[in-house]
Amino acid sequence: MIDEGDVRKAFDTAGFRNTHDLKRTSEFESRANDIVYVNKDRLQNNCICVYVEETLHVPAMTGLRPIGRRFSSNLRQFPSRLHNGKTPCHYGLAIVVDSLSCLDNFLNSVFRR
């Protein structure tokens, strides 16, 4: 299992602060107000899954696997649209990150301004 504390430390080192915590999701905000969510459920399966806005350019990087659009009411800072229900739901691009070092590389290269 990947330790949630190690993931939080990676975000802290990259200049993010934890702005909201729910049972299944943690929200982090960069100094430039970029938002990244972490799916805490996936950490139990040795998998780091982050959500970013779909408009963000995600470069091809070793250890990153974008898996497509995911809907969740927990992605509260992201855009919303109708999905399966009668009310709009927030959505973002889900990315599986292979390791903590890949997470460090991703955060420091994509969000470093």
Residue pairs with C-beta under 8 A, 6 or more apart in sequence:
1 43
1 44
1 45
1 46
2 43
2 46
2 47
2 48
2 100
3 43
4 26
4 40
4 43
6 100
7 38
7 43
7 48
7 100
7 103
8 18
8 26
10 100
10 103
10 104
10 107
11 17
11 18
11 28
11 36
11 38
11 107
13 104
14 30
14 104
14 107
14 108
14 111
14 112
15 30
15 31
15 111
16 28
16 29
16 30
16 36
16 107
16 111
17 28
17 29
18 26
18 27
18 28
19 27
19 28
19 29
19 35
20 26
20 27
20 76
21 27
22 74
23 40
24 39
24 40
24 41
24 74
25 37
25 38
25 39
25 40
25 72
25 74
25 75
26 37
26 38
26 40
27 35
27 36
27 37
27 76
27 77
28 35
28 36
28 37
28 38
29 35
30 36
30 111
31 113
32 111
32 113
34 52
34 56
34 111
35 52
35 53
35 77
35 78
36 50
36 51
36 52
36 107
36 111
37 50
37 51
37 52
37 74
37 75
37 92
38 48
38 49
38 50
38 51
39 49
39 50
39 51
39 94
42 48
42 49
47 96
48 96
48 97
48 98
48 99
48 100
48 102
48 103
49 67
49 94
49 95
49 96
49 97
50 94
50 95
50 97
50 103
50 106
51 70
51 72
51 75
51 78
51 92
51 93
51 94
51 95
52 58
52 92
52 93
52 95
53 78
53 79
53 92
53 93
54 69
54 79
54 91
54 92
54 93
56 93
56 110
57 110
58 64
58 66
58 93
58 95
58 110
59 109
59 110
61 102
61 105
61 106
61 109
62 102
63 97
63 98
63 99
63 101
63 102
63 105
63 106
64 95
64 96
64 97
64 98
64 102
64 106
65 95
65 96
65 98
66 93
66 94
66 95
67 94
67 95
67 96
68 93
68 94
69 91
69 92
69 93
69 94
70 91
70 92
70 93
70 94
71 83
71 84
71 89
71 90
71 91
72 89
72 90
72 91
72 92
73 89
73 90
74 90
75 90
75 91
75 92
76 90
77 90
78 90
78 91
78 92
79 90
79 91
80 88
80 89
80 90
80 91
81 88
81 89
81 91
82 88
82 89
83 89
83 91
95 106
97 103
97 106
